[in-house]
Every structure is written in structure tokens, then in C-alpha cells.
Amino acid sequence: MAFAHLTGCVKLSTMKLGCLLWAVGCGALLGRATAAEWDVQRCEGRDYVTLENVAAFYGFPKPAPLTPPTAAEIAAMVVGAASASEFGITTAATLAAVSRTIAMEAGGLRLEVTPGLSEASINGVKQWLAFPVRVENGHALVSRLDLSKVIEPRLRPELIAGLQPVTTVVLDPGHGGHDRGASSRFGFEKDFALDVALRARTALEKAGYAVVLTRASDIFIPLEERPAIANRIPNSIFVSIHFNSSSSNADARGFEIFSIAPRGAPATNDWVPSERDLREEPGNAVEQPSGALAGCVFHALLGQVPMVDRGLKHARFAVLRRCERPAVLVECGFVSNPAESSLISSGAWRARIAEAVVDGVENYRALAETKQRPKTLADYRRSAAGHLPLRALAVP
């Protein structure tokens, strides 16, 4: 997460909205027709469009003009930092441009962005953008790559091209054998991940899927062999199951999920772009379906197991970049967090995780095969009355 630098942008051209998205590989857009146009602006070697144009395309109300934050808001943004420079704030102009979150909603779609930050929210779930939202001349600018590769497919996944039927789910319990993964006083990540995978396998098979586990026991499988299993199976998807840990922050908690970083975009946890971002990985051929799978699973997780939302993220982990099928890696909580490690030790809680993963897979299959819009966090919350409260799951 970094604050944008203000160095001035150059107007390049005016394009039809649909043409802009098509030109960057988003696929044919079959939604509402519009005669609106937007200006493409070039900033630090990257193309951007205004948030007003994004709002016009999706039918959102026009966002209010940007206003500088108050002194208290600025102080809150840099709390815990040794200096503002840790956040990339290098000039008074940059600091003054940072604004409050802008929320836009219409037609069942919701988008929230904060100028200066890479952290956004799409349909109620945190989404990490590849690049911070810029501020130029009083306008918020979203990168063209984020618009086409992140915002559009998350808002309207039913328009993603190239989705294939799903007949096989490859479940990948992380670590195994001598590789124990993260640990807590309750046990090892490798065992928790395998338990979730075995529970998910049972439910998926009942739902009619063929299920393959990269490991069904406590053995070590090299990273490169895991996605290779899915690559050999037509109409398969790949779900890698992990648990998180932090050696520097015992309070770190919550769920996060990763899909392959789009070509040209840095991984979420990378501070700056690099030449590696331009490399075409096998996983990039299915980056949009992988992102859709991530969204389906993550909404199901947060909707059924209420935990801290750490967001939909991008990475180039070996199991993601080498996988030629839609692939995600799920981090199901922190074993390093005392409260979460107690939950993770509960078989009932791990069963809920498995059920949520299965529900996310079901939503993805419906999307891929019938173009049915996946459930969102709001949908799950509306139907959550029959679920056990989280505190009831904390019994080992």
C-alpha cells in the first residue's frame, strides 16, 4: 500500500468506454451501451482514467469533488509510521491530495476507492489494486490495468470470456512431510490444511465433482508438482489451502486469498514494480478465471465464517504462476494469533472453512457454466440466520 506521487499527467486520447476495456484484453463487454467517452492520461509511464468516467460507465452517481483531508485524518493515515516517507509521502502537495474514501453504488454494484491508496472495496470485499489511485487536478485517477483486469471482472464476472466447465477440483493442502509450515501450540499448518482439504473433498464428491488431492497424507510434494497435477486434468480448477503466520505482529489476523498477478502488475506484497512483472507466466493465460474463482471463494469464506477481511490479492507463487487452470491460494487465518490459533484448532471451525470453500467452488461452477452471478458478501449476510455464531465453533 503506497500513497501516489503527484508529478503531472499527460492526456493521450479520448476513447469509447467499451473500446478502452477491450483494448487491454478484458474481453467483449455485452452490458449496457453507452455513448460516453473518457480521456486516457499517461502518468509515470502508465495509463489512467478518471473516476468520473468509471462512474459514468457503470451507471454510478458522479462522485463528489475531492476535498483535502483534515489534520486529524492525515495523522490517522500515518499513525504507527516513523515518518510520512514510509508511506511514499514526499511533498506537501502529495499529502494534501490524499482524500477520504469515495463510495459509488448502483444496480447492485458497489465500488469504494481512496485516492492515494491501493486498497479498494468491490461489492463489500476488500480488493487490492495493482497501483494506487492517483489524484491529478482535483480528479481521482484509476489505472487502466486495474480497471480492465480487476475492477471490471470483479464487478461483472458474468462477462468474463473463456470460462470453462468445472468437473474436477484439485485440492492442494499446503506443506507436508518435513515441511511443517507455520506452527502454534495447537499444531502445524500442514495438518490443519490437510484436514480442511479432506473435509472439502467429501463435500465436493457429494456434489458430483471428481476430486484430486495433491497429497492425501503427511508427505512432502515439491511445489512444481502440485499445479502440474491440475494441468494434466481438463476442466479442472486448483485450490491451494494454507494458514498464515506473522513473526512480527502477533495481532495479525483474518482471511486473504491470492490469484495470479496480471502481467504488468506487481504482486500485492511487492512495494514497487519490477521487470518480472512483465514476464508472461503460464498462469496468466487464465488470470481472469482465476480472479473470478478467488472472488467466489472469498465471498463465501467471509460470508459464512465472519473474520477480518484482508482482501483479494495478487501473487506469483509457484503454484499460481505454473498452473494453467484457474487457481487460487487461500490463507485461512493466522496460527500466530492466539485467538485465531484456538479457532483453527477446532474441528468444527475447520469444517466451516471447508464448507465455505465448497460453496465458493459451486458459485464458480454456476458462473462458468451458466453465467450465473456469484453470491456476494451481502447475499450471504442476508441468509446467515441459520448459521452457528462463531463463538460456538471455538471448541476443539
Secondary structure, 3 states (H helix, E strand, C coil): CCCCCCCCCEEEEEEEHHHHHHHCCCCCCCCCCCCCEEEEEEECCEEEEEHHHHHHHHCCCCCCCCCCCCHHHHHHHCCCCCCHHHHCCCCHHHHHHCCCCEEEEECCEEEEECCCCCEEEECCEEEECCCCCEEECCEEEEEHHHHHHHHHHHHCHHHCCCCCCCCEEEEEECCECCECCCEECCEEHHHHHHHHHHHHHHHHHHCCCEEEECCCCCCCCCCCHHHHHHHCCCCEEEEEEEEECCCCCCCCCCEEEEEECCCCCCCCCCCCCCHHHHCCCHHHHHHHHHHHHHHHHHHHHHHHCCCCEEEEEEECCHHHHCCCCCEEEEEEEECCCHHHHHHHCCHHHHHHHHHHHHHHHHHHHHHHHHCCCCCCHHHHHHCHHHCCCHHHHCCC
